């Protein structure tokens, strides 16, 4: 299988197990989760080493290297573009059930169909014909003939299609539609212009064609770019063929196939701005590093729309390490960092308002039971000091006093042995400490029993019958 750099990539189960082991090490490593580590900062391109590792092996902030973040050795530059797309989407919802070996089996099956159909229709191509290629026909271009029939097979026989619900309503909250999972998974509903060119590029490189991913404003497509010519060598079926030098764009993210010029993508699907012309870095045949950086930007946009802003900033941070000179990525990273800081400031202001309202019980300027000022906190702290008696104290003296207060007693001012009806009724009824006794008031001038003395009254009052 041809990799993104024109080299044959080793996708054996042994290397896939190594990639999985790296992913497990990354998951076990304790990473700094503070968003401050991933806010927009200048990236020193000199520190980014090509070759053995694209990431900074030991960063000053203690963060994981780029290899650990992606989960592939050397960030997977020698692997198929599908591998980079797969690992860039790790952790996003909807990608949990995806399986790389299943993807490769499907790629091999689709590749066999493409080879068979291209050889079957080879008789239709005439290199000596005077028919020039057009935006909607391959003419006498052998490279366009190969790409045309490859897309025909993928769309008609392999089910590669645009997601019907995303034609006019793109949604970054559905990661399978943004990455290749919506096409390569068995239960996939289809892709978008962000994922269909990735599958086309992977299949084209599987067939030995020099194809590359290309970005424009709000869109992606792929390009056949070969200034020297290419020789393809197939074994099943047997075919050795030299394809002359050629360069053209292929549009297959929709209904049908077209070969559109670069000028078309400056106007559609979105009109370029002055910034796009000066700093957009569009319409270039992307390298493996630029492809992976683009996938990480898509990962960041998905996490941002899903509300996980720390993971989004993390993805922007590592994408800028891969493409430190990309002005669009710098601008997007700075924009998201500024928005994150604004969100954090707004959240802190709301939390402070809620805290103050709770402390004041929504009565500004007044002290409440939940007030946290020093004046209100002092008696609360003192009340709960050791050996301090309070209404909730459970010491022996306090418990005895509560029991005595709950004992039945007579009317106020009467002796404890008084047998008048008022005292008898008072002793039988439950009494809450602090409440006045009921019955005939002892201050009444018409109530007395011989031998009783009412405080405050110095002269005896005649008794009443029945008392």
C-alpha positions as CSV (number, residue, x, y, z in Angstrom):
1,X,0.0,0.0,0.0
2,X,1.4,3.4,-1.0
3,X,1.7,5.9,1.8
4,X,1.2,9.7,1.7
5,X,4.8,10.3,0.8
6,X,5.0,7.8,-2.1
7,X,6.6,5.1,0.1
8,X,5.1,1.7,0.8
9,X,3.7,1.8,4.3
10,X,3.8,-1.3,6.5
11,X,0.4,-1.8,7.9
12,X,1.0,-5.2,9.3
13,X,-0.9,-6.3,12.5
14,X,2.4,-6.0,14.4
15,X,2.7,-2.3,13.6
16,X,-1.0,-1.8,14.4
17,X,-0.4,-3.4,17.8
18,X,2.5,-0.9,18.4
19,X,0.2,2.0,17.6
20,X,-2.4,0.6,20.0
21,X,0.2,0.3,22.7
22,X,1.3,3.9,22.2
23,X,-2.3,4.9,22.5
24,X,-2.6,3.0,25.8
25,X,0.5,4.7,27.2
26,X,-0.9,8.1,26.2
27,X,-4.2,7.3,28.0
28,X,-2.3,6.2,31.2
29,X,-0.1,9.2,31.3
30,X,-1.3,12.1,33.5
31,X,-1.6,15.1,31.2
32,X,-1.9,18.7,32.4
33,X,-5.6,19.4,31.8
34,X,-5.4,23.2,32.3
35,X,-6.6,25.1,29.2
36,X,-3.9,27.7,29.9
37,X,-1.4,25.3,28.4
38,X,-3.2,25.2,25.1
39,X,-4.1,28.9,24.6
40,X,-2.7,30.5,21.5
41,X,1.0,31.2,21.7
42,X,3.8,31.5,19.1
43,X,5.1,28.2,17.9
44,X,8.8,27.8,17.4
45,X,9.2,25.9,14.2
46,X,12.9,25.2,15.0
47,X,11.8,23.0,17.8
48,X,9.7,20.8,15.6
49,X,11.9,18.0,14.4
50,X,11.2,16.0,11.2
51,X,12.2,12.4,10.9
52,X,12.0,10.4,14.1
53,X,9.4,12.5,15.8
54,X,7.3,15.5,14.9
55,X,6.5,16.4,18.4
56,X,8.6,17.9,21.1
57,X,9.7,14.9,23.2
58,X,9.9,16.7,26.5
59,X,8.0,19.9,26.7
60,X,8.5,22.6,29.3
61,X,4.8,22.4,30.3
62,X,4.9,18.7,30.9
63,X,2.4,18.0,28.1
64,X,2.5,14.9,26.0
65,X,4.4,15.0,22.8
66,X,2.7,15.1,19.5
67,X,3.3,11.4,18.9
68,X,1.6,10.5,22.2
69,X,-1.3,12.8,21.5
70,X,-1.9,11.3,18.0
71,X,-1.1,7.8,19.1
72,X,1.1,7.0,16.1
73,X,4.9,6.9,15.9
74,X,6.2,9.9,14.0
75,X,2.6,11.0,13.8
76,X,1.8,8.4,11.2
77,X,3.4,10.2,8.3
78,X,4.3,6.9,6.5
79,X,0.9,5.4,7.1
80,X,-2.2,5.6,4.9
81,X,-4.3,8.8,5.1
82,X,-7.1,6.8,6.6
83,X,-4.9,5.9,9.5
84,X,-4.2,9.6,10.3
85,X,-7.9,10.4,9.9
86,X,-8.9,7.6,12.2
87,X,-6.5,8.5,15.0
88,X,-7.3,12.2,14.7
89,X,-10.9,11.4,15.5
90,X,-10.1,9.4,18.7
91,X,-12.4,10.2,21.6
92,X,-15.1,11.9,19.5
93,X,-18.7,10.6,20.0
94,X,-19.8,8.2,17.3
95,X,-16.3,6.8,16.6
96,X,-16.1,4.3,19.4
97,X,-17.1,1.2,17.3
98,X,-14.8,1.9,14.4
99,X,-12.1,-0.7,13.6
100,X,-9.0,-0.1,11.4
101,X,-8.6,-3.7,10.2
102,X,-12.2,-3.6,9.0
103,X,-11.4,-0.3,7.1
104,X,-8.4,-2.0,5.5
105,X,-10.4,-5.0,4.5
106,X,-13.0,-2.8,2.9
107,X,-10.2,-0.8,1.2
108,X,-8.7,-3.9,-0.3
109,X,-12.2,-5.1,-1.5
110,X,-12.9,-1.7,-3.1
111,X,-9.5,-1.6,-4.7
112,X,-10.0,-4.9,-6.4
113,X,-13.3,-3.7,-7.8
114,X,-11.6,-0.5,-9.1
115,X,-8.8,-2.5,-10.8
116,X,-11.3,-4.8,-12.4
117,X,-13.5,-2.1,-13.8
118,X,-10.6,0.0,-15.0
119,X,-9.2,-2.9,-17.0
120,X,-12.6,-3.9,-18.2
121,X,-13.2,-0.4,-19.7
122,X,-9.7,0.2,-20.9
123,X,-10.8,-0.4,-24.5
124,X,-12.8,2.9,-24.4
125,X,-9.7,5.0,-23.9
126,X,-7.9,6.2,-27.1
127,X,-4.7,8.1,-26.5
128,X,-4.5,9.0,-30.1
129,X,-7.9,10.7,-30.2
130,X,-8.1,14.4,-30.7
131,X,-10.8,14.8,-28.0
132,X,-9.4,17.2,-25.4
133,X,-10.4,16.8,-21.8
134,X,-13.3,18.9,-20.6
135,X,-14.6,19.6,-17.0
136,X,-17.0,16.7,-17.4
137,X,-15.1,14.2,-19.5
138,X,-11.6,12.6,-19.5
139,X,-10.9,12.9,-23.2
140,X,-7.5,11.6,-24.2
141,X,-6.0,12.0,-20.7
142,X,-5.1,8.6,-19.2
143,X,-4.8,9.9,-15.7
144,X,-8.3,11.4,-15.9
145,X,-9.6,8.1,-17.3
146,X,-8.2,6.2,-14.2
147,X,-9.7,8.8,-11.7
148,X,-13.0,8.9,-13.5
149,X,-13.6,5.1,-13.4
150,X,-12.3,4.9,-9.8
151,X,-14.9,7.4,-8.6
152,X,-17.6,5.7,-10.7
153,X,-16.9,2.4,-9.0
154,X,-16.7,3.9,-5.5
155,X,-20.0,5.8,-5.9
156,X,-22.0,3.2,-7.8
157,X,-20.7,-0.1,-6.5
158,X,-19.2,0.7,-3.1
159,X,-21.8,3.0,-1.7
160,X,-19.6,6.1,-1.2
161,X,-22.1,9.0,-1.1
162,X,-22.8,12.3,0.5
163,X,-24.9,12.2,3.6
164,X,-28.3,13.4,2.5
165,X,-29.0,15.3,5.8
166,X,-25.7,17.3,5.5
167,X,-26.0,18.7,2.0
168,X,-27.2,22.1,3.3
169,X,-26.8,21.6,7.0
170,X,-23.3,20.8,8.1
171,X,-23.1,19.7,11.7
172,X,-19.8,19.4,13.6
173,X,-21.7,17.8,16.5
174,X,-21.8,14.7,14.3
175,X,-18.1,13.7,14.0
176,X,-18.7,10.6,11.8
177,X,-20.0,12.9,9.1
178,X,-16.8,15.0,9.3
179,X,-14.3,12.1,9.4
180,X,-14.2,8.9,7.3
181,X,-16.1,6.9,9.8
182,X,-19.4,7.8,8.1
183,X,-18.2,6.1,4.9
184,X,-15.9,3.3,6.1
185,X,-18.0,2.0,9.0
186,X,-20.6,-0.6,8.2
187,X,-23.4,1.4,9.7
188,X,-22.2,4.7,8.2
189,X,-24.8,7.1,6.6
190,X,-22.4,8.8,4.2
191,X,-19.8,11.5,4.3
192,X,-19.3,15.2,3.4
193,X,-16.8,17.2,1.4
194,X,-14.5,16.9,4.5
195,X,-14.4,13.0,4.4
196,X,-15.2,11.9,0.9
197,X,-11.9,13.3,-0.6
198,X,-10.0,11.5,2.1
199,X,-11.5,8.2,1.0
200,X,-10.8,9.0,-2.7
201,X,-7.1,9.9,-1.9
202,X,-6.7,6.7,0.1
203,X,-8.1,4.6,-2.8
204,X,-6.1,6.5,-5.4
205,X,-2.8,5.9,-3.5
206,X,-3.8,2.2,-3.1
207,X,-4.0,2.0,-6.9
208,X,-0.6,3.8,-7.2
209,X,-1.9,7.2,-8.4
210,X,-0.2,10.4,-7.2
211,X,-3.2,12.1,-5.7
212,X,-3.3,14.7,-2.9
213,X,-5.8,16.4,-0.7
214,X,-6.6,20.1,-1.4
215,X,-8.4,22.7,0.7
216,X,-10.3,25.8,-0.3
217,X,-12.6,28.1,1.6
218,X,-15.3,25.9,3.2
219,X,-14.6,22.9,1.0
220,X,-12.1,20.1,0.2
221,X,-11.4,18.1,-2.9
222,X,-8.4,16.1,-4.3
223,X,-5.9,16.6,-7.1
224,X,-3.9,14.5,-9.4
225,X,-0.5,16.1,-9.4
226,X,2.4,14.4,-11.3
227,X,4.9,16.5,-13.1
228,X,7.2,13.6,-14.1
229,X,4.8,10.7,-15.0
230,X,4.0,7.5,-13.1
231,X,4.3,3.8,-13.8
232,X,1.7,1.6,-12.1
233,X,2.3,-2.1,-11.6
234,X,-0.6,-4.2,-10.6
235,X,-0.4,-7.9,-9.9
236,X,-4.1,-8.9,-9.8
237,X,-5.0,-8.2,-12.5
238,X,-1.6,-8.0,-14.1
239,X,-1.1,-4.5,-15.5
240,X,2.1,-2.4,-16.1
241,X,1.3,1.0,-17.5
242,X,3.0,4.4,-17.7
243,X,0.8,7.4,-17.2
244,X,2.1,10.7,-18.7
245,X,2.6,13.8,-16.5
246,X,-0.7,15.6,-15.7
247,X,-2.2,17.9,-13.2
248,X,-5.9,18.5,-12.6
249,X,-8.5,18.7,-9.8
250,X,-11.2,16.1,-9.2
251,X,-14.5,17.0,-7.7
252,X,-16.4,14.0,-6.4
253,X,-18.0,15.2,-3.2
254,X,-21.5,15.4,-4.6
255,X,-23.5,14.0,-7.5
256,X,-21.3,13.1,-10.4
257,X,-17.7,13.8,-11.3
258,X,-16.0,17.0,-12.5
259,X,-12.5,18.3,-13.4
260,X,-12.7,21.9,-12.3
261,X,-9.9,24.5,-12.6
262,X,-8.4,26.3,-9.6
263,X,-10.3,29.5,-10.4
264,X,-13.6,27.8,-9.8
265,X,-12.7,27.2,-6.1
266,X,-11.9,30.9,-5.6
267,X,-15.6,31.7,-6.1
268,X,-17.4,28.5,-5.1
269,X,-18.6,27.3,-2.7
270,X,-17.6,30.5,-0.9
271,X,-16.2,33.7,-2.3
272,X,-12.6,34.3,-1.1
273,X,-11.9,37.3,1.1
274,X,-8.7,39.5,0.9
275,X,-7.3,37.5,3.9
276,X,-7.8,34.2,1.9
277,X,-5.9,35.6,-1.0
278,X,-3.0,36.8,1.1
279,X,-2.8,34.3,4.0
280,X,-5.4,31.5,3.3
281,X,-2.8,29.0,2.1
282,X,-5.4,27.4,-0.1
283,X,-5.3,25.3,-3.3
284,X,-2.0,23.7,-2.5
285,X,-1.3,19.9,-2.7
286,X,-1.2,19.0,1.0
287,X,1.7,17.1,2.5
288,X,1.2,14.4,5.1
289,X,1.9,16.9,7.9
290,X,-0.6,19.4,6.5
291,X,-3.2,16.6,6.1
292,X,-2.9,15.6,9.7
293,X,-3.0,19.3,10.8
294,X,-6.2,19.7,8.9
295,X,-7.7,16.7,10.6
296,X,-6.8,18.1,14.0
297,X,-8.5,21.4,13.2
298,X,-11.6,19.4,12.3
299,X,-11.3,17.6,15.6
300,X,-11.0,20.9,17.5
301,X,-14.1,22.3,15.7
302,X,-16.1,19.1,16.6
303,X,-15.1,19.3,20.3
304,X,-15.8,23.1,20.4
305,X,-19.3,22.6,19.1
306,X,-19.8,19.7,21.5
307,X,-18.9,22.0,24.4
308,X,-15.5,20.4,25.3
309,X,-13.4,23.5,24.9
310,X,-10.3,22.2,26.6
311,X,-10.0,19.3,24.1
312,X,-10.7,21.7,21.3
313,X,-7.8,24.0,22.4
314,X,-5.6,21.0,22.8
315,X,-6.3,19.9,19.1
316,X,-5.6,23.5,17.9
317,X,-2.3,23.5,19.8
318,X,-1.0,20.3,18.2
319,X,-2.3,21.3,14.8
320,X,-0.1,24.4,14.9
321,X,2.9,22.3,15.8
322,X,2.4,20.5,12.5
323,X,1.7,23.6,10.5
324,X,3.4,26.5,12.4
325,X,3.3,28.9,9.4
326,X,-0.4,28.5,8.6
327,X,-2.0,31.8,9.2
328,X,-5.5,30.4,9.2
329,X,-4.7,28.0,12.0
330,X,-3.0,30.8,14.0
331,X,-6.1,33.0,13.6
332,X,-8.5,30.2,14.5
333,X,-6.5,29.2,17.6
334,X,-6.3,32.8,18.7
335,X,-10.0,33.4,18.1
336,X,-11.0,30.3,20.1
337,X,-8.6,31.1,22.9
338,X,-10.1,34.6,23.2
339,X,-13.6,33.2,23.2
340,X,-12.6,30.6,25.9
341,X,-11.2,33.4,28.1
342,X,-14.4,35.4,27.6
343,X,-16.5,32.4,28.6
344,X,-14.4,31.7,31.6
345,X,-14.7,35.4,32.7
346,X,-18.4,35.3,32.2
347,X,-18.8,32.1,34.2
348,X,-16.7,33.5,37.1
349,X,-18.9,36.6,37.1
350,X,-22.1,34.5,37.2
351,X,-20.8,32.3,39.9
352,X,-19.8,35.4,42.0
353,X,-23.3,36.8,41.6
354,X,-25.0,33.6,42.6
355,X,-22.7,33.3,45.6
356,X,-23.4,36.8,46.8
357,X,-27.2,36.4,46.2
358,X,-27.1,33.1,48.2
359,X,-25.2,34.7,51.1
360,X,-27.6,37.6,51.3
361,X,-30.7,35.6,50.6
362,X,-31.5,37.9,47.7
363,X,-31.8,40.9,50.1
364,X,-28.9,43.2,49.1
365,X,-27.3,45.0,52.0
366,X,-28.8,42.9,54.8
367,X,-27.2,40.1,56.8
368,X,-28.9,36.6,56.6
369,X,-28.5,33.2,58.1
370,X,-26.1,32.3,55.3
371,X,-24.0,35.5,55.4
372,X,-20.3,34.8,55.3
373,X,-19.0,38.1,56.7
374,X,-16.7,38.1,59.8
375,X,-19.3,39.6,62.1
376,X,-21.9,36.9,61.3
377,X,-19.4,34.1,61.3
378,X,-17.9,34.9,64.8
379,X,-20.9,33.8,66.9
380,X,-21.4,30.7,64.8
381,X,-17.8,29.6,65.3
382,X,-18.1,30.5,69.1
383,X,-21.3,28.6,69.4
384,X,-19.7,25.4,68.3
385,X,-16.6,25.7,70.4
386,X,-15.8,22.8,72.8
387,X,-17.5,22.9,76.2
388,X,-19.8,25.7,75.1
389,X,-23.5,25.1,76.0
390,X,-26.1,25.8,73.3
391,X,-29.6,24.6,72.4
392,X,-28.2,21.5,70.8
393,X,-25.7,20.6,73.6
394,X,-26.0,17.0,74.8
395,X,-24.1,17.2,78.0
396,X,-25.6,15.6,81.2
397,X,-26.5,19.0,82.8
398,X,-28.3,20.2,79.7
399,X,-30.2,16.9,79.3
400,X,-31.4,17.0,82.9
401,X,-32.5,20.6,82.6
402,X,-34.6,19.6,79.5
403,X,-36.2,16.7,81.3
404,X,-37.1,18.8,84.3
405,X,-38.6,21.4,82.0
406,X,-40.8,18.8,80.4
407,X,-42.1,17.4,83.8
408,X,-45.9,18.0,84.4
409,X,-46.5,20.9,86.8
410,X,-49.5,22.7,88.2
411,X,-50.7,26.2,87.6
412,X,-48.3,29.1,88.1
413,X,-48.2,30.3,91.7
414,X,-49.8,27.1,93.1
415,X,-48.0,24.7,95.3
416,X,-46.7,21.5,93.7
417,X,-49.1,19.4,95.8
418,X,-52.2,21.5,94.9
419,X,-55.2,19.4,94.0
420,X,-57.4,22.0,92.5
421,X,-59.1,21.2,89.2
422,X,-56.8,23.6,87.3
423,X,-53.6,22.0,88.6
424,X,-55.0,18.5,88.0
425,X,-55.9,19.4,84.4
426,X,-52.5,21.1,83.8
427,X,-50.6,18.0,85.0
428,X,-52.5,15.7,82.7
429,X,-52.2,17.8,79.5
430,X,-48.9,18.0,77.6
431,X,-46.9,21.1,78.1
432,X,-44.2,22.7,76.0
433,X,-41.7,24.6,78.1
434,X,-42.1,28.4,77.9
435,X,-45.9,28.3,77.2
436,X,-48.2,29.8,79.9
437,X,-50.3,27.4,81.9
438,X,-53.9,27.1,81.0
439,X,-56.9,26.9,83.3
440,X,-58.2,29.5,85.7
441,X,-55.7,32.3,86.1
442,X,-54.2,32.5,89.5
443,X,-54.4,36.3,89.4
444,X,-58.3,36.1,89.5
445,X,-59.8,37.7,92.6
446,X,-62.6,35.1,92.5
447,X,-60.4,32.0,92.8
448,X,-58.9,30.7,96.0
449,X,-58.7,27.6,98.1
450,X,-58.4,27.7,101.9
451,X,-54.7,27.6,102.8
452,X,-53.6,28.8,99.3
453,X,-51.6,32.0,99.2
454,X,-51.4,33.9,95.9
455,X,-48.3,36.2,95.7
456,X,-49.2,39.8,95.6
457,X,-52.5,39.4,97.4
458,X,-52.2,40.1,101.1
459,X,-55.9,39.5,102.0
460,X,-57.7,36.1,101.8
461,X,-60.5,35.8,99.3
462,X,-63.6,33.7,100.0
463,X,-63.4,30.3,98.4
464,X,-65.5,29.1,95.5
465,X,-67.7,26.0,95.8
466,X,-66.2,23.0,94.1
467,X,-62.6,24.1,94.4
